[in-house]
Amino acid sequence: MRRTIVFDTETTGLSSSRDEIISLSIIDYNGNVLFNSYIKPYFHKTWKEAEAIHGISPEDVKDAPYAHEVVDKVREIFNEADVLITYNGQFDMGMLERWNI
């Protein structure tokens, strides 16, 4: 049986080389939440243009884990998946590739 996951990222902007993930949600095909967390960015302190779109503020992520604190768990979820579904796949995968996923 194939393991299908659906995921989405929210970021500090639209540059896959400069911007950072600030939210990652992953569910399985049945809608069970596998991972859902804000992520505290290392370098960005504000992201006003992106915040106007997704509504995630620096205040929202101030107590969130950093990427290095969650990457092993996220990598495990992706390694077990056979099918990936996402809204903006090329961009989201580019962001996760920076986490070596």
C-alpha positions in Angstrom: 0.0 0.0 0.0 1.3 3.4 -0.9 1.8 6.0 1.9 0.5 9.3 0.7 1.2 12.6 2.5 -0.1 16.1 1.9 2.0 19.0 3.0 2.3 22.7 2.9 4.9 25.3 3.9 4.6 28.9 4.7 7.8 31.0 4.4 9.3 34.4 5.0 9.1 35.1 1.2 9.3 33.6 -2.3 13.1 33.0 -2.7 13.9 29.4 -2.2 17.6 30.4 -1.8 17.1 33.2 0.8 13.9 32.7 2.6 13.0 30.3 5.4 10.2 28.0 6.3 8.2 29.4 9.2 5.4 26.8 9.2 5.1 23.2 8.0 2.1 21.0 8.1 1.9 17.4 7.0 -1.1 15.1 7.0 -1.7 11.6 5.7 -4.2 10.8 3.0 -6.9 10.2 5.7 -6.4 13.6 7.2 -4.4 12.5 10.3 -1.9 15.2 11.3 1.6 13.8 11.1 3.4 17.1 11.8 2.1 20.7 12.3 4.4 23.4 13.7 5.6 26.9 13.3 9.4 27.0 12.7 11.5 29.8 14.1 13.7 31.3 11.3 17.4 31.6 11.9 18.0 34.8 9.9 14.8 36.6 9.2 13.3 38.9 11.9 10.4 40.3 9.9 8.6 39.3 6.7 5.9 41.9 6.2 5.0 41.0 2.6 4.6 37.3 3.3 2.9 38.0 6.6 0.2 40.0 4.7 -0.5 36.8 2.7 -0.4 34.0 5.3 -0.8 36.0 8.5 2.1 34.4 10.4 3.9 37.1 12.4 7.3 37.1 14.1 5.4 36.9 17.4 3.7 33.7 16.3 7.1 31.9 15.8 9.1 33.4 18.7 8.8 30.3 20.8 8.7 27.8 17.9 11.5 25.2 17.4 14.3 25.9 14.9 14.6 23.7 11.8 17.4 21.6 13.3 15.1 20.6 16.1 12.5 19.1 13.9 14.3 18.1 10.7 14.9 14.4 11.7 11.2 13.9 12.4 10.1 15.6 9.2 12.7 13.6 7.2 11.4 10.4 8.6 7.8 11.3 7.5 9.0 12.1 4.0 11.2 9.0 3.8 8.2 6.8 4.5 6.0 8.4 1.9 5.5 7.1 -1.6 3.3 9.9 -2.9 3.6 13.6 -2.1 0.7 16.1 -2.6 1.2 19.8 -2.2 -0.3 23.0 -3.6 3.0 24.6 -4.7 5.2 21.5 -5.1 8.3 22.9 -6.8 8.6 25.7 -4.4 7.8 23.7 -1.3 10.2 20.9 -2.3 12.9 23.5 -3.0 12.5 24.8 0.6 12.6 21.3 2.1 15.7 20.5 0.0 17.5 23.1 2.0 16.8 20.9 5.0 18.2 17.9 3.0 14.8 16.3 2.5 
